[in-house]
Each structure stands twice: as structure tokens, then as C-alpha cells.
């Protein structure tokens, strides 16, 4: 809030306001920048951006995270790199989906469903050389957790220099 009485306080506030305002504006794309640059204070910019882009839920962020998980593929990258990228996205999604106020039974059921969903997304993004391993994992009962799937496929991949998984697919 802008001070009204002390001249030194007003000067300090103006400097700080302009600094924060420039941080906010500089973090925007040129298209967005034009919409907000004429606002007087950093607080005005913050409030207007918040009202424009945040509806009180994480739905937009959740959608974007889901989109990233659905489009993430191994595409020749190392198996651990692909896995770690997905796990990071899954953790961000899980944090937004499970509220602290949820009942224990609801959280457990949601985690079980999410775990299976994570496995399916992970398996979908694997390179074709893992088709046989994918089939083996999906036939397991009870279904494997994401971590167990990773360990199982990693074991196949590194069993004899990575050729075991490729040989399994050819047989």
C-alpha cells in the first residue's frame, strides 16, 4: 500500500513498486505485456492477472500437467530420464488432486486409481523395443505399481547390456 505522509517512505515505495512492476511485466509475453503495462502499481498488475487467469481452482494447471503426461514419450531418451520426467509430472498432479480434507478411504481409493493410471501412461510412452515387456507387465496380477514396473523393465533393459528386452520382442 502506498504511503501518504512520509516523503522518504513514498520515494522508497515508488522505487520498490517500479522494481516489482518491471519483474512482473518482464516475465510476460509481449502480447500479455501490452494488456498490463499501463496499470499503475505492481499490486494492480498482480490483482488483474489473478482475476484474469486464476478461477480459484487448479483446473488450468491440472489440465496442462495432464496434457504433458499424455504427450510425454521416451523417443530414444534413456529409460531413467523418461521415467523421472513422468514421475515429476505425476507428483505435481497428485498434489493437486488429493486435498487435506479428504477422508482417508477416499484418498486411498484415489491413490490406487491414480497408480494404475500412471502405469498406463508410462507404458504408453515407452519406445517400441519395450512392447514385449509392456505386455508382460500388463498381464501381471495383482497389477504392478509404477515403481515396480520401472524396476521390472529396467531389469530387462540392463540384464545383458540392454539386448535382452530387444531379444524378447523378436521372439
N, C-alpha and C positions, 0 to 999 in steps of 0.2 A: 504494500500500500504506500502510495506516495506521501511523504511527509509534507506538512503545510507550514510549519513555523520556522524551523532552524535552517538557515541558508546553507550551511555546511552539509547538513543531512540531506537537503534537497539535491545538492550537487553530487553527493555520493550515490544517492538513489538513481539519479539520471544516468550516471556512468554505469552502474550495475544493471539498470534496466536495458540500456543500449547493448551492453555486452550479452545479456541473456537473449534479448530480441535477435541479435545477429546470430547467435548459436542456433536458435530455432529456425530462422529464415534460411540460414546456410545449410541446414540439414534437409531442406525440401527440394523437390524437383522444381525446375523453372516454372512449370505450369502451376504448381501449388503456390510457389513463392508469390506470384502475381496476385493471388487471392488474399494473402495475409499480410503483405509487406506494408500496407498503409495503415494498419492498426497501430494505435498509439503506444501501447505498453506490451511487455512480454506476457503479462497476465491476460491481456485481451487476446493475444495470439493463442496462448495456451487454452483459454476457455472456448474460443471459437473453433479451434481444431478439435478439441474434445467433443464439443456438441456436433460437429460435422461428421466425425469419423468413429465415435465410440457411442454405442447404443446401450451401454450398461451391462453388456454381456461380452463373452469372449468368442462369440459365434464367428465373426470375421476371421479372427486369428485361428480359431479351430478349423475353419474351412481351409485356410491357407496351409496349415500344417498337414491336414488330411490330403490335400492336393499334392503336396510334396511327397508324402509317403507313397501315394498311389503311383507317382511318376518316377520314383527313385528306382534305378536299375543298377545292377552290378557293372554291366557294359565293359568288361575287361579289367576293371579295377580289382585290386586284391580283395579276397573274400572278407578279411577282417575290416578293411576300410568301408566296404559296403554295409556290413553288419553294424559297425559302430555309428555310421550315419543314420541308419534306421532306428537304432536304439535311442539315440538322442531325440529324434522326432517323436518316437513313441512316448518317451518320458514327458516331453512337453505337452503332448495330447492328454496323457493320463492325469497330469496335474490339473488340467482344466476341466476334466470330466468328473472327477471324484471330489465332492465337496466335503468339508469337515463335518457338516451337519448331517450327512447321510447316515443311515442306520448301518450297522456292521454287516448285516445279511445282504443289504443292497450293494455295499462296497465289494464284498466277496464275490457276489454274483457278477457284478460289472467287471471286476478284475479277471474272472475266469473267461468271460466272453471276450474281453479285450485281448487276453493272452492268445486265444485261438485266432482272433482276427490278425494279430501281429504276426503269428506264424504264417498265415496265408499270404499276407502282404510280402513278407520276407521271402517265402518260397517263390512267389510270382516273379520277383525281380532277379532271381538267380540266372546266371548265364546258362545257355542250353547244355553245356557239358555236365550240368548237375541234374538233368532230367531223371535219371535213374535214382539218384539219391533222393530227389524230391518225392518220387513215387514211394520209395521205401519209408520215408519219414511220415507221409500222409496215411500210410496203412497201419502205422503203429497204434496199438491200443494198450493202455489209455494214451490219448494224444500227448505228444511231447510239448514241453514248454519251449519258448523261443530260445532260451539258453541251451536247453538240451538239443534242439535242432541244430543250433550253431555248432555245438561240440561234436555231434554226430557227423555232420557234413565236413567239419574241419578235420576230423579224424580220417575220413575218406580221402580228403584232398591231400593231406600230408602223409598218408600211410606209406607211400613209397615215392615221394617227390612229386605228388600230385597226379601221377598217372593212374592210380587205382580208380579214381572217380571216372576218368575218361574211359578206362578199360571196361568198367561196369556198364557204361552206357552202350558200348559197342556190342556187348554180349547179350 
